[in-house]
């Protein structure tokens, strides 16, 4: 039960009751859009035959409105005429689509607390947020309602929910997977990603979505020779998070070489680079959605409205300055990684905040989160989140960033490394 429902039922009323009545009877987690659900069988054969998947409600599915987390958006858009290519590719590979999952409004949040549809349940961290904006997709996979799920990652919307919900998640190299048929937010950062409960399936889905013949697209774990440790990124994690992640960093060093300690931010702080990310993102968001917002005057939740209002204040001079700095940041990180190194950092600064956290607490947490997630975003690099650690019984992810277009080799390493970790746990 989410925090909005708890407050409403304490008052003797539940404004989400009608939504609950519209949810599929098998969705006890509030992960799926409260509307008729697409359930589409995949090909009888293929590398994903026998598996099920869900799609974040920013992916087009033929015959269904892509609601994007906002009722005004849903009312103003006709049903999609065709599947997004990513959805079609997964169906062709044998996976069955079981439904469309809740997203934060226009995918512009990292919390996963939908003002209009409620907060999906995080089964692996009860009483805590699932993370957004791919909240429903993460909740559905964590709760066993789908084997894997499509989400998107602009500022962390795969990596953060993966960490909070105890899942594997990949943000691919920017541009590797088509965004056709997917609602854009900030095209210079938008990527298609996915969640799974095991590393082998994460890699298999990657073999399908990343393109190329199946035998050639699974990658090699043996490519990686060096490990870089982003000290300034680890400094943003809570002491408990640092302690919980340390043993797994040590095991990475045993597999590769002792980590070379670096600062991801050569100049300034990661918070400085987070603001550059946000300025670029804001300019792109307003270019993408500003006209629709001005014309429609949609009803947003208070936090989303505040975010869009802020984005409208960012000037083109601020955006241009940040874009120029971004290129230097990306070039330096590419040089550090070369073609044989992985960069290690926390997926999030700590475990998922409680659903009862104040707006001020969530804003402060968001700043630390974006300071971590903007690294791969600014550099356009692939990042995998691995559900290795726990703090207070709640999941916490460790991340690895690879050079551009090395997604398959990153997934191969993740599978091999996590298979070793599973054997050590037995």
Secondary structure, DSSP 8 states (H G I E B T S, - for coil): --HHHHHHHHTT--TTHHHHHHS-TT-TTS-B-SS----B---SSSTTTT-EEEEETTB--TTS---TT-HHHHHTS---SS--HHHHHHHHTT-EEEEEE--SGGG--SS-EETTTEE---TTSTTB---SSSHHHHHHHHTTS-SEEEEE-SSSTTHHHHHHHT-EEEE--TTSS--TTB--S-TTT--EEEEESSHHHHHHHHHHHT-S-GGGSS--GGG--EEEEEHHHHTTS-HHHHHHHHHHHHHHHHHS-S-EEE-S-SSS-HHHHHHHHHHHHHHHHHHHHHHHHHHH-----HHHHHHHHHHTT--HHHHHHHHHHHHHHHHHHHHHHTTTEEEEEESSSSS--BTT--HHHHHHHHHHHHHHHHHHHHHT--EEEEEEEEETTEEEEEEEE--TT-HHHHHHHHHHHHHHHHHHH-
